[in-house]
Amino acid sequence: MAPRLKIGLIVPGFSAHERDWCIPALLDYVRVLAQSAEVHVFTMRWPERAGTYPVHGAVVHALNGRQKMGPRVLGLWARVTRAIAAEHCRAPFTALHAFWADEPGWVGAWAARQLRVPFILSLAGGELVAMPDIAYGLLRLPGRRALVQKALRQATRVTVGSEYLRNIARAFCDPTKIERLPLGVDTSLFSLPTEQPPPEPLLLNVGALYPVKDQTLLVRAFRRVAAQVPEARLELVGEGPLRSDLLKLAEGLNVHLAGAVPHEALAEGYRRAAVFVQTSRHESQGLAVLEAAACGLPVVGTPVGVLPEIGLGTSTESELADLLIELLRDAPRRKRLGLKAWEQIQSEFALRVTMGRWMQMYEAVG
């Protein structure tokens, strides 16, 4: 029998316990991976406590580095590296795997080189973009490009969650080592409704209220929609600094800012809606898009992340408004689009499918 794989994950933050949906896709990932491998999660910044604790069969090593900024960050990076090396001495890692090409990527690359183990780097955010007008993207910060490229060069494999991100990553590293390996969606939680009542004329967006998610674009487009489809409603799920601005922009419209919703309660919202709308300026993948599609919801919006692969992309506010008006008036088309997206989830993005591909990669590099 082949020895059990031992995987070290390096992440900026992780769940404090099994019901903490800190980063939902990572919690699901660890839960399933730990069924087939020995998993150690080295979480650099949060939760704000130090020590080790179990989550779904994995061992979480919390380094409590949230307040370590400036020169003190070097001490944090050294502590993470020492923790990884100590665990490697107990039993060697098959591979180290960092999510995000900033701190976790830099530390993971250094540790893997010192321990001479394969290193996998997953691009998972705005590491390869610069949007100074909204203060988003790692590359807008001095010196970050060199650090990111160094981590990418060190990586045995670089993974991306979408073709969109693969196209961006090709300019930063050897394209032959880039693999499209999305994080999967839990289809036991996000699934088709058991009954099919007529959906409400509800447009739904799920995401933090930050400029990169650009819900202002959605509210502006909805003003055009409401003029043509007066019964239409828009719901924004999420919290963030744009809340007050969005409330002002939506004045007089049938727009509801629902605030934060527990992750396990999102499926009910997807099943109530007619269309899921993404207006992000950048997404590395887009978990909410996948969750909505897993519930049979058609997905439309800006062509970033995984949306162009399973939904309808639009380029401008007027295009988005026109498409939403068409879909709200055409229930059969919505149903066809939703079913097509659901079928793609089952074949490509369901957690059981994606984790099988991740295991194959770990076995190939180990």
C-alpha positions, 0 to 999 in steps of 0.5 A, spaced: 500 500 500 502 506 498 504 511 504 498 516 505 499 523 502 501 528 507 500 535 505 501 542 508 497 548 506 499 555 508 494 560 508 492 567 510 487 565 515 482 559 516 476 557 520 477 557 528 472 551 528 468 547 524 462 551 524 466 557 522 465 559 515 471 564 515 473 562 507 468 557 505 471 554 499 477 552 504 473 549 509 470 545 504 477 543 501 480 541 507 474 537 510 474 533 504 482 532 503 483 530 510 479 524 508 484 521 504 490 525 506 494 527 512 493 535 512 496 540 516 494 547 515 498 553 517 494 559 518 498 566 518 494 571 520 487 569 523 484 566 528 487 571 533 490 565 537 496 561 537 496 554 538 494 547 534 487 545 534 483 540 529 478 541 524 475 536 520 480 531 521 486 536 519 491 539 524 490 547 524 497 550 526 495 558 528 500 563 528 496 569 530 500 574 526 494 579 525 498 584 528 505 583 525 506 588 520 512 592 518 519 589 520 515 585 525 513 581 519 519 578 518 519 574 525 512 572 523 514 569 516 520 565 520 515 562 525 511 559 520 517 556 516 519 553 523 513 550 524 513 547 517 520 545 518 518 542 525 512 538 522 516 536 516 521 533 521 516 529 525 514 526 518 516 528 511 511 532 507 509 530 500 508 537 498 507 544 501 501 548 498 500 555 498 493 559 497 495 566 494 501 568 491 503 574 497 505 572 504 503 564 503 506 564 497 513 567 499 513 563 505 511 556 502 516 557 496 522 558 501 520 553 506 519 548 500 526 550 497 529 549 504 525 542 505 526 540 498 519 538 497 514 540 491 511 546 492 504 548 489 501 555 489 494 557 488 492 563 485 486 565 489 485 573 489 488 579 486 495 577 486 496 579 479 492 585 478 493 592 479 487 597 480 489 603 483 483 607 482 479 602 487 486 601 491 485 593 489 491 588 487 497 586 489 501 589 483 499 596 485 504 596 491 512 597 490 516 591 490 510 586 490 511 583 482 518 581 484 516 577 490 510 574 486 514 572 480 519 569 485 514 564 488 511 563 481 518 560 479 519 556 485 512 553 484 512 545 481 505 547 479 501 553 479 493 552 479 488 557 477 480 556 478 478 559 471 480 560 464 480 568 465 485 567 471 489 562 467 490 567 461 492 573 466 497 568 469 501 566 463 504 573 463 507 571 469 510 564 469 511 558 465 504 556 462 506 549 462 506 548 469 499 552 470 493 548 471 486 550 471 484 546 478 477 550 481 475 549 488 469 545 488 462 547 490 458 543 495 452 540 491 449 537 498 448 544 500 447 547 494 442 543 489 436 544 485 430 545 489 425 539 491 419 543 488 419 548 482 415 554 484 415 560 479 421 564 481 420 571 484 422 577 479 428 577 483 435 579 481 441 576 486 448 578 488 452 575 493 459 578 495 462 583 500 460 590 499 467 593 496 469 597 490 472 590 486 465 587 487 462 593 483 455 593 486 454 600 484 454 598 477 449 593 478 444 598 482 445 603 476 443 597 471 437 595 475 435 602 475 434 601 467 431 594 469 426 597 473 423 602 468 422 596 464 420 591 469 417 595 475 415 588 479 423 586 479 427 586 485 434 586 487 437 583 493 445 584 495 447 579 500 454 582 504 457 587 508 462 592 507 464 599 506 460 601 500 453 600 504 451 607 505 453 609 498 449 603 495 443 605 500 443 612 497 444 610 490 438 605 490 433 610 493 427 610 490 428 603 487 426 596 490 433 594 492 434 590 499 441 590 502 440 584 506 447 584 510 451 578 511 447 571 511 450 565 514 453 561 509 449 555 510 443 559 509 445 562 502 442 556 498 435 558 500 436 565 497 439 562 491 433 558 490 428 564 491 431 568 485 430 568 478 437 570 476 444 571 479 448 577 477 456 578 478 458 585 477 465 584 479 471 588 476 476 582 478 474 575 480 480 569 481 474 564 480 467 566 484 464 561 489 458 565 489 457 564 481 458 556 482 453 556 488 448 559 484 449 555 478 449 549 483 442 551 485 439 551 478 440 559 477 442 562 471 448 567 472 450 573 468 454 579 469 462 581 468 466 576 464 471 575 470 473 569 474 469 563 472 462 566 470 464 566 462 465 558 462 458 557 465 454 564 464 453 570 460 458 575 460 456 582 459 461 588 458 457 595 459 452 597 464 447 598 458 448 591 456 447 588 462 441 592 463 438 589 457 440 582 458 436 582 465 430 585 462 430 579 457 431 574 462 426 577 467 421 576 461 423 570 458 422 564 463 423 558 459 430 561 457 432 562 464 430 555 465 434 553 460 440 557 462 440 555 469 439 547 467 445 548 463 449 551 468 447 546 473 449 540 468 456 544 468 457 544 476 455 536 476 461 535 471 466 540 472 465 544 479 462 539 484 466 538 490 467 530 489 469 532 482 474 537 483 477 534 489 479 527 485 483 532 480 486 535 486 488 528 489 491 526 482 495 532 482 498 531 489 500 524 487 503 526 481 508 531 484 509 527 490 
